[in-house]
Amino acid sequence: MKKKLLAALLATAMTVTMFAGCGTPGSKDSKKDDSSASSGKKRITYTLREDLPSMDPQNSNSISCATAEICTYAMLTRNVEGEIKPDAAESWDISDDGLTYTFHLRDGLKWSDGEDVKAGDYVYGIQRLMDPEMASDYAFIGYILKNGAEVNSGSVPVDELGVSAPDDKTVVIELAHPATYFLSMAAMATFGPARKDYVEKYGKEYAADPEKSVYNGPFKMTEWKHGDEMILSKNENYWDADSIKLDEICVKTVADAKTAVAMWEQGEVDITVVPTEMTDQYTENTEFYYTGADDYIMLNMSEDRPLANKNLRFALNYAINRTEYNKLVNNDVYDVAQRLVLPNVQAADDQTYGEAYPYTPFPAENDNDKAKEYLDAAMKEMGVSNPADIKITLLTTDTDGAKKQAEVLQEQYQKNLGITVEINQVTYKQRLQMETEKDYDMVVTGWVPDYSDAYSYLELWISDGQYNHSGYANAEYDKLLKDSQTETDAKTRQDMLFQAEQIFLGEDSALVPLQLRRDQYLINPKISNFNVYFVGYDFDLVYADISE
């Protein structure tokens, strides 16, 4: 999204003194009184590098949102480190053809304001996601539903979407094609419930502040100081509230990673990511986790942009030294990526995708001779005699880490190709908007899978895909993706997906793979049941605990 958009990295805060409101005991002795300890509340505080773009589950498009929303909503199922467990639905039935899922809700489900949670709330939430008037960036995830694409395009009315509630305790979801991974998708907040009365009352401001929504999950949002901090408090109306150990979760927006580490040292926060340049300084109270994030440079291939030229795109892929980039930017903490699909996702026959389909279309280190061949061809096609006349803008966010990324890429491309690369730093929210409007040439971004299947990466680039902000279009690629949806043989289906990946990279050079992200978390040793998984969220604090 959002996996999923991973541009929202876990990180840190602006100054130590600003954040007493969310203070919690860290692994070091705090130099000041701790508000959590003094209040007697069990609270875990973690950091984000950017403010959450949204807490509207049908309008969220980043992994940071998904990580928070699994705390505030009870979905039909719950993904616990890859194991799918019942949540609001205590059981479900799947038709023999794999097209119809019937979810049976628990007795006594309540919203945080005491109102009953009904099957119609899930139907309304999913219909809202797909309603073209909503214009959700994440609507593409619902194309798996019967009439999903047609509803979202406006050619079929919303009430013909494949979701219904025959009674207040039954949700029936019909799929456009069988998908063995759908139960994991049902754990996404995107497919969660929404209260129609609140949506209609607040409109575009729905869920923009705590009082503008209601919550049926383990926690409820009780405070949001935008750009500063968010407080999630235990929801006593959650069906499994007796199993929830924490009283509060505090999410801090912090710009500088080193400041966050200092805050962790002082007991101001409980969980933060160690910036890669500080990795060697921390060997205790730390864990490395693959986040599932596959980072790349997205290229704007719209007709009026320089990267509409395929040869120029190939030049970029051969001119970059991914090994050097990873060393300079990430201190060798991440793994070099040379393809699109995360090798860890599941393929057929109990193999991972990487095991079944090894593939390295581009080198880990630059091949300047090959890059120059492609550049010369591009210059001829573009009518350019001096490579410096090719001007490309690299869009990035306004954090120090993003600036470092951009400067390394700028230096490599200007040195190895001689083209002109200009850096445009904006806020994270602005960057997402500019991507949507295709107002960029290149941007460092990435993807975390919404489910453990190659399709989660490949569906992004369907020609008319909701999330295709690159202008990429290839009819053969589209057909493979479409045919894979109805192919019932698992191995044949995976072969189709691999063929699509080969077209996307090997024939079209449609993006520049960079890195597979591995985060090093500093974790308060008093925390237990800290769960991390590479699909759907960064980490899960729902059933976490923190000792005195």
Residue pairs with C-beta under 8 A, 6 or more apart in sequence:
1 60
1 61
1 62
1 63
1 66
1 138
1 141
1 188
1 190
1 447
1 448
1 450
1 536
2 60
2 61
2 62
2 63
2 65
2 66
2 138
2 447
2 448
2 450
3 63
3 66
3 292
3 293
3 447
3 448
3 449
3 450
3 456
3 535
3 536
3 537
4 62
4 63
4 66
4 447
4 448
4 449
4 450
4 536
4 537
5 61
5 62
5 63
5 432
5 445
5 446
5 447
5 448
6 62
6 63
6 291
6 292
6 293
6 294
6 295
6 445
6 446
6 447
6 448
6 517
7 62
7 397
7 428
7 431
7 432
7 445
7 446
8 48
8 49
8 50
8 52
8 53
8 62
8 63
8 64
8 65
8 428
9 48
9 49
9 50
9 64
9 273
9 401
9 519
10 46
10 47
10 48
10 49
10 64
10 271
10 272
10 273
10 519
10 521
10 538
11 47
11 48
11 49
11 254
11 255
11 257
11 260
11 272
11 273
11 275
11 399
11 401
12 47
12 49
12 252
12 254
12 255
12 256
12 257
12 258
12 259
12 260
12 261
12 263
12 269
12 272
12 273
13 19
13 47
13 252
13 253
13 254
13 255
13 256
13 259
13 260
13 263
13 268
13 269
14 253
14 254
14 255
14 256
14 259
15 259
16 259
16 262
16 263
16 266
16 268
18 228
19 228
19 229
19 252
19 263
19 268
19 269
20 32
20 35
21 35
21 229
21 250
22 35
22 36
22 43
22 45
22 229
22 231
22 250
22 252
22 268
22 269
23 30
23 32
23 34
23 35
23 36
23 45
23 267
23 268
24 34
24 36
24 37
24 43
24 44
24 45
24 250
24 267
24 268
24 269
24 270
24 524
24 546
25 34
25 36
25 37
25 267
25 270
25 524
25 526
25 546
26 263
26 264
26 265
26 266
26 267
26 268
26 269
26 270
26 524
27 264
27 267
27 285
27 524
27 525
27 526
28 264
28 265
28 266
28 267
29 267
30 266
30 267
30 268
31 266
31 267
32 266
34 267
36 42
36 43
36 45
36 248
41 247
41 248
42 245
42 246
42 247
42 248
42 545
42 546
43 246
43 247
43 248
43 249
43 250
43 546
44 246
44 248
44 249
44 250
44 270
44 271
44 524
44 527
44 541
44 544
44 546
45 249
45 250
45 251
45 252
45 268
45 269
45 270
45 271
46 249
46 250
46 251
46 252
46 269
46 270
46 271
46 272
46 539
46 541
47 251
47 252
47 253
47 254
47 260
47 263
47 269
47 271
47 272
47 273
48 64
48 251
48 252
48 253
48 254
49 253
49 254
49 255
49 257
49 399
49 401
50 64
50 253
50 397
50 399
50 427
50 428
50 429
51 226
51 227
51 253
51 428
51 429
52 62
52 64
52 65
52 68
52 230
52 251
52 253
53 60
53 61
53 62
53 64
53 65
53 428
53 429
53 432
54 60
54 61
54 65
54 207
54 208
55 65
55 68
55 69
55 72
55 207
55 208
55 213
55 221
55 224
55 230
56 206
56 207
56 208
56 213
57 69
57 73
57 125
57 189
57 190
57 192
57 194
57 207
58 125
58 128
58 129
58 134
58 136
58 138
58 190
58 192
58 194
59 134
59 136
59 137
59 138
60 66
60 69
60 138
60 189
60 190
61 137
61 138
61 432
61 467
62 432
63 291
63 293
63 448
63 537
63 538
64 538
65 189
66 188
66 189
66 536
66 537
67 537
67 538
67 539
67 540
68 230
68 232
68 251
69 189
69 192
69 217
70 78
70 79
70 187
70 189
70 217
70 536
70 537
70 540
70 542
71 217
71 218
71 219
71 232
71 249
71 541
71 542
72 189
72 215
72 217
72 218
72 219
72 220
72 221
72 232
72 235
73 189
73 192
73 193
73 215
73 216
73 217
74 87
74 88
74 109
74 117
74 192
74 193
74 216
74 217
74 218
74 238
74 239
75 87
75 88
75 186
75 187
75 188
75 189
75 191
75 192
76 87
76 88
76 89
76 92
76 103
76 122
76 171
76 186
76 187
76 191
77 84
77 85
77 86
77 87
77 89
77 92
77 183
77 184
77 186
77 187
78 84
78 85
78 86
78 87
78 187
78 542
79 85
79 184
79 187
79 533
79 535
79 536
79 537
80 531
80 540
81 531
81 532
81 533
81 540
82 452
82 533
82 535
84 183
84 184
84 187
87 187
88 105
88 106
88 109
88 117
88 122
88 193
88 216
88 239
89 103
89 104
89 105
89 106
89 171
89 186
90 104
90 105
90 106
91 103
91 104
92 101
92 102
92 103
92 104
92 183
93 101
93 102
93 104
94 100
94 101
94 102
95 101
97 178
98 175
98 178
98 179
98 180
99 146
99 174
99 175
99 177
99 178
100 172
100 173
100 174
100 175
101 172
101 173
101 174
101 175
101 182
101 183
101 186
102 170
102 171
102 172
102 173
103 122
103 170
103 171
103 172
103 173
103 186
104 169
104 170
105 117
105 119
105 168
105 169
105 170
105 171
106 239
107 169
108 239
109 116
109 117
109 216
109 239
110 116
110 117
110 216
110 237
110 239
111 117
111 195
111 214
111 215
111 216
111 237
112 214
112 215
112 216
112 220
112 235
112 237
113 214
114 237
115 195
115 214
116 168
117 193
117 216
118 165
118 168
118 169
119 165
119 166
119 167
119 168
119 169
119 170
119 171
120 165
120 168
121 193
121 194
121 195
121 196
121 216
122 163
122 165
122 171
122 191
122 192
122 193
123 163
123 164
123 165
123 171
124 193
124 194
124 195
124 196
124 199
125 191
125 192
125 193
125 194
126 142
126 145
126 161
126 163
126 173
126 191
127 158
127 159
127 161
127 163
128 134
128 194
128 199
129 136
129 138
129 139
129 141
129 142
129 190
129 191
130 136
130 139
130 142
130 145
130 148
130 151
130 152
130 158
130 161
131 151
131 152
131 158
132 151
132 152
132 153
132 154
136 466
137 436
137 466
137 467
138 190
138 466
138 467
139 152
139 466
140 152
140 459
140 460
140 465
140 466
140 467
141 185
141 188
141 190
141 450
142 148
142 152
142 161
142 190
142 191
143 149
143 152
143 176
143 459
143 466
144 175
144 176
144 177
144 179
144 182
144 185
145 161
145 162
145 163
145 173
145 174
145 175
145 176
146 161
146 162
146 174
146 175
146 176
147 156
147 160
147 161
147 162
147 176
148 161
148 162
148 176
149 176
150 156
150 160
151 157
151 158
151 160
151 161
152 466
162 173
162 174
162 175
162 176
163 171
163 172
163 173
163 174
164 171
164 172
165 171
165 172
166 172
173 182
173 186
175 182
176 485
177 485
177 486
178 488
179 185
181 451
181 452
181 453
184 450
184 451
184 452
184 535
184 536
185 191
185 450
185 451
187 536
188 450
188 536
193 216
194 206
195 213
195 214
198 206
198 212
198 213
198 214
199 206
202 208
202 212
202 213
205 212
206 212
206 213
207 213
209 224
210 220
210 221
210 222
210 223
210 224
213 221
214 220
215 221
215 235
216 235
216 237
216 238
217 235
217 238
218 234
218 235
218 238
218 240
218 241
218 244
218 542
219 232
219 233
219 234
219 235
219 238
219 244
219 246
219 248
219 249
219 542
220 232
220 233
220 234
220 235
221 230
221 231
221 232
221 233
222 231
222 232
222 233
223 229
223 230
223 231
224 230
224 231
227 253
228 252
228 253
229 250
229 251
229 252
229 253
230 250
230 251
231 248
231 249
231 250
231 251
232 248
232 249
232 250
232 251
233 247
233 248
234 241
234 244
234 246
234 247
234 248
235 241
235 244
238 244
243 543
244 542
244 543
245 543
245 544
245 545
245 546
246 541
246 544
246 545
246 546
249 541
252 260
252 269
254 260
254 263
254 272
255 399
255 400
256 399
256 400
257 272
257 273
257 274
257 275
257 278
257 400
257 401
258 275
258 278
260 269
260 272
260 273
261 272
261 274
261 275
261 278
261 522
263 269
263 272
264 270
264 271
264 272
264 522
264 524
270 523
270 524
270 526
270 527
270 546
271 521
271 522
271 523
271 524
271 527
271 530
271 539
272 521
272 522
273 519
273 520
273 521
273 522
274 281
274 282
274 286
274 520
274 521
274 522
275 401
276 329
276 330
276 331
276 333
276 334
276 520
277 331
279 331
279 333
279 520
280 331
282 520
282 522
285 522
285 523
285 524
285 525
286 520
286 521
286 522
286 523
287 520
287 521
287 523
287 532
288 333
288 518
288 519
288 520
288 521
289 518
289 519
289 521
289 532
289 534
289 539
290 344
290 516
290 517
290 518
290 534
291 448
291 517
291 518
291 519
291 532
291 534
291 538
292 342
292 344
292 448
292 449
292 517
292 533
292 534
292 535
293 446
293 447
293 448
293 516
293 517
294 337
294 340
294 341
294 342
294 446
294 447
294 448
294 457
294 513
294 516
294 517
295 334
295 337
295 444
295 445
295 446
295 514
295 515
295 516
295 517
296 337
296 340
296 444
296 445
296 446
296 511
296 512
296 513
296 514
297 316
297 409
297 442
297 443
297 444
297 445
297 511
297 512
297 514
298 435
298 442
298 443
298 444
298 445
298 469
298 470
298 511
299 307
299 313
299 316
299 441
299 442
299 470
299 510
299 511
299 512
300 307
300 438
300 440
300 441
300 442
300 469
300 470
300 471
301 307
301 308
301 313
301 470
301 471
301 472
301 473
301 510
302 308
302 438
302 471
303 471
305 441
305 471
306 312
306 382
306 390
306 391
306 392
306 441
307 313
307 316
307 392
307 441
307 442
308 471
309 378
309 381
309 382
310 508
310 509
311 374
311 375
311 377
311 378
311 381
312 374
312 375
312 378
312 382
312 390
313 508
313 509
313 510
313 512
314 371
314 374
314 509
315 371
315 372
315 374
315 375
315 378
315 417
316 371
316 413
316 417
316 442
316 509
316 512
317 361
317 362
317 509
317 512
318 362
318 363
318 366
318 367
318 368
318 370
318 371
318 374
319 366
319 368
319 371
319 375
319 412
319 413
319 416
319 417
320 366
320 409
320 412
320 413
320 416
320 512
321 365
321 366
321 412
321 416
322 336
322 337
322 338
322 362
322 363
322 364
322 365
322 513
322 514
322 515
323 336
323 364
323 365
324 365
324 408
324 412
325 408
325 409
325 412
325 514
325 515
326 332
326 334
326 335
326 336
326 514
326 515
328 404
328 408
329 401
329 404
329 405
329 408
330 515
333 518
333 520
334 515
334 516
334 517
334 518
335 515
335 516
335 518
336 364
336 515
336 516
337 513
337 514
337 515
337 516
338 359
338 360
338 361
338 362
338 363
338 364
338 513
339 359
339 360
339 361
339 501
339 505
339 513
340 457
340 458
340 501
340 504
340 505
340 511
340 513
341 353
341 454
341 457
341 458
341 497
341 501
342 353
342 354
342 449
342 457
342 516
342 534
343 352
343 353
343 354
343 355
343 516
344 352
344 353
344 354
344 452
344 534
345 352
345 353
345 449
345 452
345 453
345 454
345 456
345 457
346 352
346 353
346 452
346 453
347 353
347 355
347 356
347 357
347 454
347 494
348 356
348 490
348 491
348 493
348 494
349 356
349 490
349 491
353 454
353 494
353 498
356 494
356 498
357 494
357 498
357 501
359 498
359 501
359 502
361 502
361 505
361 506
362 505
362 512
362 513
366 412
366 416
368 416
371 416
371 417
372 417
375 387
375 417
375 418
375 419
378 384
378 390
379 385
379 387
379 390
382 390
384 390
386 418
387 417
387 418
387 419
388 418
388 419
388 420
389 420
390 419
390 420
391 419
391 420
391 421
391 422
392 413
392 419
392 420
392 421
392 422
392 441
392 442
393 421
393 422
393 423
393 424
393 440
393 441
393 442
394 406
394 409
394 410
394 421
394 422
394 423
394 424
394 441
394 442
394 443
394 444
395 424
395 426
395 431
395 434
395 435
395 440
395 441
395 442
395 443
396 402
396 403
396 405
396 406
396 423
396 424
396 425
396 426
396 431
396 443
396 444
397 425
397 426
397 427
397 428
397 431
398 425
398 426
398 427
398 428
402 425
402 444
403 423
403 425
405 444
406 423
406 425
406 444
407 423
409 421
409 444
410 421
410 423
413 419
413 421
414 420
414 421
424 440
426 434
431 443
434 440
434 443
435 443
435 445
435 469
436 469
438 469
438 470
438 471
442 512
444 514
446 514
446 517
447 456
447 457
447 460
448 534
448 535
448 536
449 456
449 457
449 534
449 535
449 536
450 456
450 535
450 536
451 535
451 536
452 535
454 494
454 497
454 498
454 501
455 481
455 484
455 497
458 481
458 497
458 500
458 501
458 504
459 465
459 481
460 467
460 468
461 468
461 470
461 472
461 477
461 504
461 510
462 468
462 477
462 478
462 481
463 472
463 473
463 474
463 475
463 477
463 478
470 510
470 511
472 504
472 508
472 510
474 503
474 504
474 507
474 508
476 503
477 500
477 503
477 504
477 508
480 496
480 497
480 499
480 500
480 503
481 496
481 497
481 500
483 496
484 493
484 496
484 497
484 500
487 493
487 496
504 510
504 511
505 511
505 513
519 538
521 532
521 539
523 530
524 546
526 546
526 547
526 548
527 544
527 545
527 546
528 544
528 545
528 546
528 547
529 543
529 544
529 545
530 539
530 541
530 544
531 539
531 540
531 541
531 543
531 544
532 538
532 539
532 540
533 539
533 540
